[in-house]
Structure formats: C-alpha cells, structure tokens
C-alpha cells in the first residue's frame, strides 16, 4: 500500500487529470478527425508498452484517491517510473493523436510547472488520453504546431491555479514512435485513461453529476493492449485482488457507499467518497475534500466489519436511523456517519479520540456536515 507521504506527494501531480476533464468538457472542438481509422476489434489493440517495462516501478490501478483534486475514485491509471530522471515514452500502437494539451500550473509557493497531455485513438470508439508528460520530442512538437494560442481562463483546484492551452490536431504515429518523457523529480506519474463508447455506462446513483474525463464510459486502458504486452503490464499493477485494474464506480444505492456531494460544484474539492482503496479493496476509505469541519483534505482508512456499528462496511449501512462510528487506522480520531435517507448522508469528524466508546452516547454536534446524491 502506498504510504501517506506518497499520497500527499500526489497532490501536486494528481489534480491535473481534473484539468483534462474540464478541457474535454469545455473544448470548442468540432470533434476528433477519425477519418480512415478502423472500427474497434481485436486487430486494433495496442501493442507496445508506453513506458519500458524496466522503467516501471508500478502501475496504480483505477480508483486512486487523492483529495481534494481526486476526492472521487480516479477514472485513469498511473504509470510510476523508478526513481531518477524522466524516462522515455513511446506510442503504444498505431494511433492518431487528436488533441494536444499544454498546461501551466502555478501556486502553493512552487515554481511554474508546464506539462503536456495527448488524446488519441487507435480505432473509432476508444478514446485514450495521456497526461503529465514532462516533455514532448521536438519532432512531435513540430508536427503539433504551437500549443500556446488557444488557452482557457485559469481556474483553481487543490491549492494550485491551472491554465490549459488545448489544440485539435490530427497526427498519426506508428507503434514505438518516440513521444517524449514522463516521471522524474517534478512530474510524478504518467496518467493513461480510456473512454470506451462500446462499454456499458457506469451505474452511478447520480449519473448526471460530474464523473471525470471518462464520464459514464471510463474503462481500463490495459484491457486494450494485446498479449503478451497486456500480461506484462498487468504484472506491474499494484493490486492482487480482481479486478486487477481497479474500480472507478463504487456507488451502492441506499447505502453510504459511493460518491457524496456537498454542493453543485463540478470540481471534486468540496465533496466526499465512502469507498475502498484502489490497491487494497479490503480497506475502507473516507476520501474527504475541503468541507468537513476539523478534517481534510485527506484519506482516512479503516478495516471494515460486516457486523455491529463500529467500522461497518459502507455497503452494509442503510437508512436505519442509527449512527455508525469508524476508528481510523491512519488518523488520531474517529468519524460518525448516518444515512439519513437514500440521498442524504450526515458525517462528523471527531479528532483526538481514537476509540468510538459507548454507542449509547453517540451523537452529532454542530460540526456535523450533510452531503447529498
């Protein structure tokens, strides 16, 4: 399991996937140029690992938690390179790059950080995207042209300010063509996501709410690699319990499990998830944004129980009128929750007191916060 220091370090890099989602939603694009691309089939699978296997430290599966930017389980995976300088990234197959992103990040007392993203297709109904290239090759940049001409207004999330410059392009790459670099001391992980139009929609309780770059069709990108490349990549995934690629959608209707919203804002900063860890789904996790009094943004973990009212697994807590208590394994304090109705959750963080104590005196104070879905 990644350490808490590791999760904190992700904050700087992780929130930019929200920027990618906003770019997709807000782009003035007339749509990608897919002319001449084949329909998706077993013959259009990706063939090359984008990061050399020897350079991969591990791959973090779908559903990572890193509030406030990723308060909800992420809809993309992360390639983590081994410690050292940035490593080479190549085209994972015969693909067409349809959009390019230059993103500028400022704030939090850090120097400006520029990074790059690419949207691409290998066939007509599978939309992949990379984020967090440390650099692009000069040959690819020359084919993309200037990326600084079409920039959106800056916005803030996770304590940083972002400005995106996104451009529609149509650049074909062969499998193994050099793209650029990723990892290194400033960029962290290389993101890879998939929006698969042929996949069934994810069954969120509230499907109309913001659901990340992948929307209702976020899927596992590793499933679209041909073997033996696929098998080699799955061998690097930091998870041993199926599904090995992780899970984006964890909502369970009429229970506390899943996504919860503080207000109508589209970014995830204000909100809350009661889910399970992406790399160890036997561990329960409160992914807390910025609105819970006395705690946050953070991930509070616990060992779920199938009985009683202490550490009861989220998918077993219903609107029974009772308060449930959670003793954290990584935070000095506990949390009270109550499912008021199928669409309303009440929660309170109680710092300093580790154990839940006597359930006959459990009660909410004025610090309790309500969320909805």
C-alpha positions in Angstrom: 0.0 0.0 0.0 1.3 3.5 -0.8 2.3 5.5 2.2 0.6 8.6 3.4 3.7 10.6 2.3 3.3 9.1 -1.2 -0.4 10.2 -1.3 0.5 13.7 -0.2 3.1 13.9 -2.9 0.5 13.0 -5.5 -1.5 16.2 -4.8 0.8 18.3 -7.0 0.5 16.0 -9.9 -2.8 14.2 -9.5 -5.2 17.1 -9.7 -4.3 17.8 -13.3 -6.5 15.0 -14.5 -9.4 17.2 -13.5 -7.9 19.8 -15.8 -8.0 17.3 -18.5 -11.7 16.5 -17.8 -12.6 20.2 -17.9 -10.7 20.6 -21.1 -12.7 17.8 -22.7 -15.9 19.3 -21.4 -15.1 22.9 -22.3 -13.3 22.5 -25.5 -14.6 24.2 -28.6 -13.6 21.2 -30.7 -15.7 20.3 -33.6 -14.8 16.7 -32.8 -11.8 14.5 -33.5 -10.8 13.6 -37.0 -11.3 9.8 -37.1 -11.5 9.6 -40.9 -9.8 6.4 -42.1 -9.5 4.8 -38.6 -10.8 1.2 -38.4 -13.7 0.1 -36.2 -12.5 -1.3 -32.9 -11.8 -5.0 -32.8 -9.2 -7.5 -31.7 -7.0 -6.3 -34.6 -6.8 -2.7 -33.3 -5.4 -3.5 -29.9 -2.4 -1.5 -28.6 0.9 -3.4 -28.9 3.7 -1.5 -27.2 4.2 -0.7 -23.5 4.3 3.2 -23.4 7.0 3.1 -20.7 9.7 0.5 -20.9 9.0 -2.4 -18.5 12.4 -1.9 -16.9 11.5 1.7 -16.2 8.2 1.0 -14.4 8.2 1.0 -10.7 4.5 0.1 -10.5 1.1 0.9 -12.1 -1.6 2.3 -9.8 -5.0 0.9 -10.8 -8.3 2.7 -11.4 -9.9 4.3 -8.3 -7.0 6.1 -6.7 -7.9 8.6 -4.0 -6.0 11.9 -3.6 -8.3 14.6 -2.3 -9.1 17.4 -2.9 -8.4 17.1 -6.6 -9.3 13.4 -6.7 -11.8 13.1 -3.9 -13.7 10.6 -6.1 -12.0 7.4 -7.3 -9.9 8.2 -10.4 -11.0 7.0 -13.8 -7.5 6.6 -15.1 -4.4 4.6 -14.1 -0.9 5.9 -13.3 2.5 4.7 -14.6 5.1 5.3 -11.9 8.7 5.3 -13.1 11.5 4.2 -11.0 13.4 7.0 -9.1 15.7 9.1 -11.2 15.4 11.3 -14.3 12.4 11.3 -16.6 12.1 8.2 -18.8 11.2 7.8 -22.4 7.6 7.3 -23.6 6.7 5.8 -26.9 3.5 5.4 -28.9 1.6 2.3 -27.6 0.4 1.4 -31.0 -0.7 2.7 -34.4 -2.6 5.7 -33.2 -3.9 9.1 -34.2 -3.3 12.0 -31.8 -6.4 14.2 -32.0 -5.8 16.8 -29.3 -2.7 18.2 -27.5 -2.7 20.0 -24.2 -0.1 22.4 -22.7 -0.9 23.0 -19.1 0.6 25.6 -16.8 0.5 25.1 -13.0 1.3 27.9 -10.5 0.7 28.5 -6.8 1.4 26.9 -3.4 4.8 28.7 -3.4 6.1 26.4 -6.1 7.7 27.4 -9.4 5.6 27.2 -12.6 5.3 23.7 -13.9 4.4 23.1 -17.5 3.3 19.7 -18.7 1.6 18.1 -21.7 -1.2 15.8 -22.5 -2.4 13.9 -25.6 -5.7 12.5 -26.6 -5.5 9.6 -29.1 -7.4 6.9 -30.9 -6.4 3.5 -32.3 -9.9 2.9 -33.6 -13.1 4.9 -33.8 -14.8 4.2 -30.5 -11.9 4.0 -28.0 -10.7 7.4 -26.8 -7.5 7.2 -24.9 -5.7 10.1 -23.1 -2.2 10.6 -21.6 -1.5 13.3 -19.1 1.7 14.6 -17.4 4.4 14.3 -20.0 7.4 16.1 -18.7 8.4 16.9 -22.3 7.4 16.1 -25.9 10.0 15.3 -28.5 11.0 18.2 -30.9 9.8 16.1 -33.9 6.3 15.6 -32.3 6.1 19.3 -31.3 6.9 20.4 -34.8 4.0 18.2 -36.1 1.6 19.5 -33.4 2.5 23.2 -34.0 2.2 25.9 -31.4 0.1 24.9 -28.4 0.0 28.4 -26.7 -2.6 30.0 -28.9 -5.9 28.6 -27.6 -5.9 29.0 -23.8 -8.8 28.7 -21.4 -9.2 31.1 -18.4 -7.3 30.0 -15.4 -9.0 28.0 -12.6 -8.0 26.7 -9.2 -8.2 23.3 -7.5 -6.2 21.6 -4.9 -4.4 24.8 -4.0 -3.0 25.4 -7.4 -4.0 27.5 -10.4 -4.1 25.9 -13.8 -4.3 27.3 -17.3 -4.8 25.0 -20.2 -4.0 25.5 -23.9 -5.6 22.8 -25.9 -5.5 22.3 -29.6 -7.2 20.0 -32.1 -4.7 18.1 -34.2 -4.5 15.1 -36.5 -1.1 13.4 -36.2 -0.6 9.7 -36.9 2.0 7.8 -35.0 3.3 4.2 -35.5 3.8 1.8 -32.7 7.0 2.6 -30.9 7.4 6.1 -32.2 9.0 8.4 -29.6 6.6 10.7 -27.8 8.5 12.4 -25.0 9.4 11.8 -21.4 7.5 11.3 -18.1 8.3 10.8 -14.5 11.4 12.4 -13.0 11.7 14.8 -10.0 8.8 17.1 -10.9 6.1 15.2 -12.8 5.3 12.1 -10.7 3.2 9.7 -12.7 2.1 9.4 -16.3 -1.7 9.1 -16.5 -3.4 6.8 -19.0 -7.2 6.8 -19.3 -9.8 5.3 -21.7 -13.3 6.4 -22.7 -14.8 3.3 -24.3 -18.0 4.2 -26.1 -18.7 0.5 -26.6 -18.7 -0.2 -22.8 -21.9 -0.2 -20.8 -22.5 3.0 -18.8 -21.3 3.1 -15.2 -24.2 2.7 -12.8 -23.7 5.7 -10.6 -26.6 6.5 -8.3 -26.5 10.1 -9.7 -25.3 9.6 -13.3 -26.0 13.3 -14.1 -23.3 14.6 -11.8 -19.7 15.2 -12.8 -17.9 11.9 -13.4 -14.4 12.8 -14.6 -12.8 12.7 -18.0 -14.2 9.3 -18.7 -17.8 10.1 -17.9 -20.1 7.1 -17.8 -17.8 5.1 -20.1 -14.5 5.2 -18.2 -12.8 1.8 -18.7 -9.5 0.0 -18.0 -6.9 1.0 -20.7 -4.8 -2.1 -20.1 -7.6 -4.3 -21.4 -7.0 -2.7 -24.8 -3.4 -4.0 -25.1 -2.7 -7.2 -27.0 -0.9 -10.0 -25.2 1.9 -10.5 -24.3 2.2 -6.7 -23.7 -1.1 -6.8 -21.7 0.1 -9.5 -19.4 3.5 -7.8 -18.8 1.7 -4.5 -17.9 -0.8 -6.2 -15.6 2.2 -7.9 -13.8 3.2 -4.3 -12.7 -0.2 -3.3 -11.3 -0.2 -2.6 -7.6 -3.2 -4.8 -6.8 -3.7 -8.6 -6.4 -7.5 -8.8 -5.9 -9.7 -8.9 -9.0 -10.5 -6.8 -10.9 -6.8 -6.2 -11.1 -7.2 -2.9 -13.0 -9.3 -1.5 -10.1 -12.8 0.1 -10.0 -14.0 3.6 -10.8 -17.7 3.4 -9.9 -18.3 2.1 -6.3 -21.8 3.5 -5.6 -24.2 1.2 -3.9 -27.7 2.6 -3.8 -29.4 3.1 -0.4 -26.2 2.6 1.5 -23.4 5.0 2.5 -21.0 3.6 -0.1 -20.0 5.8 -3.0 -19.8 9.4 -4.0 -21.4 12.2 -2.0 -21.7 15.9 -2.9 -21.5 18.9 -0.7 -22.9 21.3 -3.3 -23.3 21.7 -7.1 -19.7 22.5 -7.9 -18.3 20.3 -10.7 -14.7 20.0 -9.3 -14.2 17.4 -6.7 -12.7 19.6 -4.0 -15.8 20.1 -1.9 -17.1 16.6 -2.0 -16.7 13.2 -0.3 -16.3 9.5 -1.1 -17.0 6.5 1.1 -15.3 3.7 -0.8 -12.5 1.2 -0.7 -8.8 1.6 -1.5 -7.8 1.1 -5.2 -4.8 -1.1 -4.5 -6.4 -3.0 -1.5 -10.2 -3.2 -1.7 -10.3 -4.9 1.7 -9.5 -1.5 3.2 -12.3 1.0 3.7 -11.6 4.7 2.9 -13.1 8.0 3.6 -11.9 10.3 0.9 -12.5 13.8 2.3 -12.5 17.1 0.4 -12.4 20.6 1.9 -15.8 20.9 3.6 -15.7 18.5 6.6 -15.2 20.5 9.8 -11.9 19.6 11.6 -10.5 17.3 9.0 -9.4 17.3 5.4 -8.4 17.1 2.7 -7.2 13.5 3.4 -7.9 9.8 3.1 -9.0 8.1 6.4 -8.7 4.3 6.3 -10.1 1.5 8.4 -10.6 -2.2 8.5 -14.3 -2.9 7.5 -16.6 -5.1 9.6 -19.6 -7.0 8.5 -21.4 -6.7 11.9 -22.1 -4.1 14.5 -21.9 -0.3 14.3 -18.1 0.2 14.6 -16.3 0.2 11.3 -19.3 -1.3 9.4 -18.6 -1.7 5.8 -20.2 1.1 3.8 -22.2 -1.2 1.6 -24.0 -2.6 4.7 -25.0 0.7 6.2 -28.6 1.7 5.4 -31.0 4.4 6.4 -31.9 2.6 9.7 -31.9 5.7 11.9 -28.6 4.7 13.6 -25.3 6.4 13.9 -22.2 4.4 12.9 -18.7 5.0 14.2 -15.3 4.5 12.5 -12.0 4.1 14.2 -9.2 5.2 11.8 -6.0 3.2 11.2 -4.1 6.2 10.0 -5.5 9.2 11.9 -5.9 10.1 15.5 -9.7 10.4 15.8 -12.9 8.8 14.7 -15.8 9.6 12.5 -19.6 9.3 12.9 -21.9 8.7 10.0 -25.6 8.3 9.5 -27.5 7.6 6.3 -30.5 9.9 6.8 -32.1 8.8 3.6 -31.0 7.2 0.3 -29.9 10.6 -0.9 -28.6 12.3 2.3 -25.6 11.5 4.4 -24.6 13.1 7.7 -20.9 12.9 8.9 -18.8 14.3 11.6 -15.0 14.0 12.3 -14.0 13.8 16.0 -10.2 14.5 16.3 -8.1 13.3 19.1 -10.3 10.4 20.4 -9.3 7.2 18.8 -11.9 4.8 20.0 -15.6 5.0 19.4 -16.6 4.3 23.0 -20.1 3.6 24.2 -22.7 3.6 21.4 -25.4 4.7 23.8 -23.9 8.2 23.9 -23.0 8.6 20.2 -24.5 11.9 19.0 -23.7 14.6 16.4 -22.6 18.0 17.4 -22.8 21.3 15.5 -19.7 20.2 13.5 -21.7 17.6 11.6 -21.9 18.2 7.8 -24.6 16.9 5.4 -23.9 15.6 1.8 -26.3 14.5 -0.9 -26.5 12.5 -4.0 
